[in-house]
Amino acid sequence: MLSRNEVKYIQTLRHKKNRDEEDVFTAEGLKVISELIEADFNLKKIYALKDWLDEHTDIENAVEITEDELKKISNFKTPNKVFAIFRKKTAEQIHGLKNKITLVLDGIQDPGNLGTIVRTADWFGIENIIASTDTADIYNPKVVQATMGSIARVSIVYTDLKAFLSNNKIVVLGAVLDGENISAIEKLTESLVIIGNESKGIRNEIQPFIHKKISIPKKGNAESLNAAVAAGIILAKLVS
Amino acid sequence: MLSRNEVKYIQTLRHKKNRDEEDVFTAEGLKVISELIEADFNLKKIYALKDWLDEHTDIENAVEITEDELKKISNFKTPNKVFAIFRKKTAEQIHGLKNKITLVLDGIQDPGNLGTIVRTADWFGIENIIASTDTADIYNPKVVQATMGSIARVSIVYTDLKAFLSNNKIVVLGAVLDGENISAIEKLTESLVIIGNESKGIRNEIQPFIHKKISIPKKGNAESLNAAVAAGIILAKLVS
């Protein structure tokens, strides 16, 4: 049973401002929620239909709700049995970046693209993504779902990239238009790989932090390459 | 000046059925339209504001319209000066596939994904895409715009893949989960590369036509790789 106030509170979490203030995000559906729980995300509260609860008797902070109540709090037209509020990961929870490939996103503004990048990172076993503060919000309910559970395995931290890169000791690769052909780059076990905004590229104030400029050679006439596609091509080359 | 009937006719072209019957598609905005004209697409009619027409006095089949009229026929909230109806390319207009890499799409159903694939193909200089009849419609107005002009340079033909592959003499690569690691594949100058549906893969009846199975190795736990990302990784490897 959901009180009117609880419904209202949950609905406020559709807005980034409120999620940020509360330091939480919401997720829905069997698959994404079970992967987040499995990945030890801190579960604040879970709202579920009776049949889901009957199968998950060990879950704490659970509230039984009706289909109608689920519809009120869901962000989707066809909700799927369970809705949960999780605490975000904090920067401290990011595991060390040593001996790992880490993606650094500079101004990726399209939420769908960000979701695809997170899934691509997960495919290649990338554990961490550092994102500029103007990168799309991974905790937007639609992006959470679009990652199809990969959000449970890839940690994203939003931070001031300039400050972060100033204190960094790992070699930094940057995808630019005039760098070394990616096909000549060797497999790597440790680096930061900066992916810039699709139309603007990596911004000027970040460029000086790049140790090695890399490029995906253009054979045709497309104006730009989708940022998720570019990230996939670079990770495939570095990781496999 | 637009008659009410003409507005109605143009609005019917928002539906695939009507576009197919008329064998046309619509495009909007300065960039996409000028690239389509440059690529010698057959222009059936163009509707434009006075200032655009003043700069393009050599265009035939042009009708001057007002901003209000443009809003009525446009598919977008903020139309951009010009709207055009083009004839689709026919299968006969596809240039030969010999000595070229050609993408074959088997059931790519997400329109956004298809637009990204067309742009990625254009980046790597791919001229032709053969798509199964259940692949998303490239002539959907939103996809046309999403290709950002690449639709002018990459030809897409929809056909029965089974019949097409039965008559094909070019080596066929297929992206599957248990193929040869893509990093071991050599650069190629001629082949068909089949990309399957993201969740279902290449369908069973198409699999026998694959001469060489290739895979993008998975290091992490993502369930699947976005089809456009997969196409980009494979093309980067084959072409550059």
Contacts between the chains, C-beta under 8 A, distances in Angstrom:
chain1	res1	chain2	res2	distance
A	112	B	112	6.8
A	116	B	226	4.8
A	116	B	228	7.9
A	116	B	229	6.5
A	119	B	222	5.0
A	119	B	224	7.7
A	119	B	225	7.3
A	119	B	226	6.5
A	120	B	222	7.4
A	120	B	225	6.6
A	120	B	226	6.8
A	120	B	229	5.3
A	121	B	220	7.6
A	122	B	220	4.7
A	122	B	221	6.0
A	122	B	222	3.8
A	123	B	216	7.7
A	123	B	218	5.6
A	123	B	219	7.3
A	123	B	220	5.6
A	123	B	222	4.0
A	123	B	225	5.1
A	124	B	218	7.8
A	124	B	219	5.2
A	124	B	220	6.0
A	125	B	219	3.4
A	125	B	220	3.6
A	125	B	221	8.0
A	126	B	220	7.0
A	148	B	222	7.5
A	148	B	223	5.9
A	148	B	224	7.7
A	149	B	223	7.0
A	150	B	221	7.7
A	150	B	222	5.2
A	153	B	220	6.7
A	153	B	221	5.6
A	153	B	222	8.0
A	181	B	240	6.8
A	182	B	236	7.1
A	182	B	240	7.5
A	183	B	236	7.6
A	183	B	240	5.1
A	216	B	123	7.7
A	216	B	236	6.2
A	216	B	240	7.4
A	217	B	240	4.7
A	218	B	123	5.6
A	218	B	124	7.8
A	219	B	123	7.3
A	219	B	124	5.2
A	219	B	125	3.4
A	219	B	239	5.9
A	219	B	240	7.0
A	220	B	121	7.6
A	220	B	122	4.7
A	220	B	123	5.6
A	220	B	124	6.0
A	220	B	125	3.7
A	220	B	126	7.0
A	220	B	153	6.7
A	221	B	122	6.0
A	221	B	150	7.7
A	221	B	153	5.6
A	222	B	119	4.9
A	222	B	120	7.4
A	222	B	122	3.8
A	222	B	123	4.0
A	222	B	148	7.5
A	222	B	150	5.2
A	222	B	153	8.0
A	223	B	148	5.9
A	223	B	149	7.0
A	224	B	119	7.7
A	224	B	148	7.7
A	225	B	119	7.3
A	225	B	120	6.6
A	225	B	123	5.1
A	225	B	232	7.2
A	226	B	116	4.8
A	226	B	119	6.5
A	226	B	120	6.7
A	226	B	228	6.5
A	226	B	232	7.6
A	228	B	116	8.0
A	228	B	226	6.5
A	228	B	228	7.3
A	228	B	229	5.7
A	229	B	116	6.5
A	229	B	120	5.3
A	229	B	228	5.6
A	229	B	229	5.4
A	229	B	231	7.8
A	229	B	232	3.7
A	230	B	232	7.5
A	231	B	229	7.8
A	232	B	225	7.2
A	232	B	226	7.7
A	232	B	229	3.7
A	232	B	230	7.5
A	232	B	232	5.6
A	232	B	233	5.2
A	233	B	232	5.2
A	233	B	233	5.4
A	233	B	236	4.4
A	236	B	182	7.1
A	236	B	183	7.6
A	236	B	216	6.2
A	236	B	233	4.4
A	236	B	236	7.4
A	236	B	237	7.6
A	237	B	236	7.6
A	239	B	219	5.8
A	240	B	181	6.8
A	240	B	182	7.4
A	240	B	183	5.1
A	240	B	216	7.4
A	240	B	217	4.7
A	240	B	219	7.0
